[in-house]
Structures are given as structure tokens and as C-alpha cells.
Amino acid sequence: MRATQFRRGREFVFAIDHGEDFFTTLEKLYAEHEIRSGYIPTFVGGFRRARLVGTCGAMDNPEAPLWDSVEVQTLEALGGGTLAWDTEHDQLAPHIHVSVGLKEASADGRTSHLLAAEVQFIAELIVVEIAGPALTRPRLASLYDVPLLTFDEQG
């Protein structure tokens, strides 16, 4: 386990509008406001389509991360996550999870890592900047190259 205290920075209410790409628009917010670390305590909204980590078959190794994805459509979504900086590629490295209900399947649910999404109607987010320490997300080669959250630990 690793832990540290952090200092809250600015806080934003953010609406992603109908037809916009969730991650592209989130990256624009970060660039416009020069945010490099933060978190989304919660968001709600609708997605026309989304790509989630998942498979319809058996997993070769349940101990290894799953890199496969499934696409789902016409969803209501609730999610949250952390927003760190990928220093290797000098870009935002969000880690967002969602629980979504499939509207056409009696709101049947899916919960997973969000890889891509197109907003339907609106997505409403609260974004909290972390002023320090900086959050980064380097890949750990010894753990299947998974990008892990890192920060300076304070004693």
C-alpha cells in the first residue's frame, strides 16, 4: 500500500455535450486549464456508444490484465476516476471506471474500465484538481506493463 495527503486545487463543473467524444473533450478541459493531476469523484450522463474492457469468451489468464474490449450502445452511465500525467508520452492518462445500464436491455448493467465513449444528450462531471503532489501513471513492466498511479509519498 502507498498513501499520501494531497492539496486540493481548483474545482470545476463540466458538461460534455451531445455528440462529443468523452476523452477528447476531457483532454481539452485539462489543456485549457493547465491541469495535470486530479480526480472525478462522480459523473452521470448518457453515452450513444462506449467501449469497455471486457470479453465474451474465456480469459487465457485471469491473473493478467484483460486488454480486450466490448462495445455497448445507448447507455446511462455513472462513473468516476483519477486523472494523472503520462510523463513518457507527455499527455493526460485518465483511469475511468463506469457502471452503465443498457437502455434496450431492461437497463441490464455493465461495470468496467471506460476506454472510449460518445456522449448522448449530456455527461455532467465534477473535476477536482490536485495541486500537489503530482500524480503520474508510468507503466510497470514487471506487472504486465500496467500503468499504475504514482505520487510522492510524504512521511
C-alpha positions as CSV (number, residue, x, y, z in Angstrom):
1,M,0.0,0.0,0.0
2,R,1.1,3.6,-0.7
3,A,-0.6,6.7,0.6
4,T,-0.1,10.5,0.8
5,Q,-2.1,13.6,1.7
6,F,-2.9,15.9,-1.2
7,R,-3.8,19.6,-1.6
8,R,-7.0,20.3,-3.5
9,G,-6.7,22.8,-6.3
10,R,-9.5,24.3,-8.4
11,E,-12.8,22.6,-8.8
12,F,-14.9,22.5,-12.0
13,V,-18.4,21.7,-13.0
14,F,-18.0,20.4,-16.5
15,A,-20.6,19.4,-19.1
16,I,-19.8,17.3,-22.2
17,D,-22.4,17.9,-24.8
18,H,-24.4,15.7,-27.1
19,G,-22.2,14.0,-29.8
20,E,-18.9,14.9,-28.2
21,D,-16.1,12.4,-27.6
22,F,-15.8,11.9,-23.8
23,F,-12.0,11.6,-23.6
24,T,-11.1,14.2,-26.3
25,T,-13.3,16.8,-24.5
26,L,-11.8,15.8,-21.1
27,E,-8.3,16.4,-22.6
28,K,-9.4,19.8,-23.9
29,L,-10.5,20.8,-20.4
30,Y,-7.2,19.8,-19.0
31,A,-5.2,21.6,-21.6
32,E,-7.3,24.8,-21.4
33,H,-7.0,25.0,-17.6
34,E,-3.4,23.5,-17.4
35,I,-4.5,20.7,-15.1
36,R,-2.0,17.8,-14.7
37,S,-3.4,15.9,-11.7
38,G,-7.0,15.4,-10.4
39,Y,-9.9,13.2,-9.9
40,I,-13.5,12.9,-10.9
41,P,-15.5,12.0,-7.7
42,T,-18.5,11.2,-9.9
43,F,-20.2,11.8,-13.2
44,V,-23.5,11.0,-14.7
45,G,-24.7,11.0,-18.2
46,G,-25.7,9.2,-21.3
47,F,-23.5,7.5,-24.0
48,R,-24.5,6.8,-27.5
49,R,-21.8,4.1,-27.6
50,A,-18.9,3.1,-25.3
51,R,-16.0,0.8,-25.4
52,L,-15.3,-1.1,-22.1
53,V,-12.7,-3.6,-21.1
54,G,-14.3,-7.0,-21.4
55,T,-14.6,-10.2,-23.4
56,C,-17.3,-12.5,-24.4
57,G,-15.0,-15.5,-24.1
58,A,-12.9,-17.2,-21.5
59,M,-9.8,-15.3,-20.2
60,D,-6.5,-17.0,-21.0
61,N,-5.0,-15.9,-17.7
62,P,-7.4,-14.4,-15.1
63,E,-4.3,-13.1,-13.1
64,A,-3.2,-10.9,-16.1
65,P,-4.9,-7.7,-17.2
66,L,-7.5,-8.0,-19.9
67,W,-6.7,-5.8,-22.9
68,D,-9.8,-6.9,-24.9
69,S,-12.8,-4.7,-25.2
70,V,-16.5,-4.8,-26.0
71,E,-18.7,-2.1,-27.5
72,V,-22.1,-1.3,-26.0
73,Q,-24.7,1.2,-27.2
74,T,-27.4,3.5,-25.8
75,L,-26.4,3.7,-22.2
76,E,-27.0,5.6,-18.9
77,A,-23.7,6.0,-17.1
78,L,-22.3,6.6,-13.6
79,G,-18.6,6.8,-13.2
80,G,-15.5,8.3,-11.6
81,G,-11.7,8.1,-11.7
82,T,-8.3,9.6,-11.3
83,L,-6.5,11.8,-13.8
84,A,-2.7,11.6,-13.9
85,W,0.0,12.6,-16.3
86,D,1.8,10.2,-18.6
87,T,5.3,11.5,-18.5
88,E,6.6,9.1,-21.2
89,H,4.1,10.5,-23.7
90,D,3.6,13.9,-22.2
91,Q,-0.2,13.6,-22.1
92,L,-3.2,13.0,-19.8
93,A,-3.6,9.4,-18.5
94,P,-7.1,9.1,-17.2
95,H,-8.3,6.0,-15.3
96,I,-12.1,6.0,-15.5
97,H,-14.5,3.3,-14.5
98,V,-18.2,3.2,-15.2
99,S,-21.3,1.4,-14.4
100,V,-23.7,1.6,-17.3
101,G,-27.2,0.4,-18.0
102,L,-28.1,-0.7,-21.5
103,K,-31.4,1.1,-22.3
104,E,-32.5,-1.5,-24.8
105,A,-32.0,-4.5,-22.5
106,S,-34.1,-3.5,-19.4
107,A,-31.2,-1.4,-18.2
108,D,-29.0,-4.5,-17.9
109,G,-25.8,-3.5,-16.3
110,R,-22.1,-3.5,-17.2
111,T,-19.2,-2.3,-15.0
112,S,-15.7,-1.9,-16.3
113,H,-12.8,0.4,-17.3
114,L,-14.0,3.0,-19.8
115,L,-11.8,3.1,-23.0
116,A,-13.9,5.3,-25.3
117,A,-17.4,6.9,-25.4
118,E,-19.5,9.2,-27.4
119,V,-21.9,11.3,-25.3
120,Q,-25.6,11.1,-25.9
121,F,-27.5,14.2,-24.6
122,I,-25.0,15.2,-21.8
123,A,-22.4,14.0,-19.4
124,E,-22.1,16.0,-16.2
125,L,-18.8,15.9,-14.3
126,I,-17.2,17.4,-11.2
127,V,-13.5,17.6,-11.7
128,V,-11.2,18.4,-8.7
129,E,-7.6,19.4,-9.4
130,I,-4.9,18.0,-7.2
131,A,-2.4,20.8,-6.6
132,G,0.2,18.5,-5.1
133,P,1.7,16.1,-5.2
134,A,1.8,15.4,-8.9
135,L,0.0,12.3,-10.0
136,T,1.8,10.3,-12.7
137,R,0.9,7.0,-14.4
138,P,4.1,5.1,-15.6
139,R,3.8,1.6,-16.9
140,L,5.2,-1.2,-14.7
141,A,7.0,-3.7,-16.9
142,S,7.1,-6.3,-14.1
143,L,3.3,-6.2,-13.8
144,Y,2.2,-6.8,-17.4
145,D,3.1,-3.2,-18.4
146,V,0.0,-1.9,-16.5
147,P,0.1,1.9,-16.0
148,L,0.0,2.5,-12.2
149,L,-0.8,5.6,-10.3
150,T,2.3,7.1,-8.6
151,F,2.9,10.1,-6.4
152,D,5.5,11.4,-3.9
153,E,4.8,9.8,-0.6
154,Q,5.0,12.1,2.5
155,G,6.3,10.6,5.7
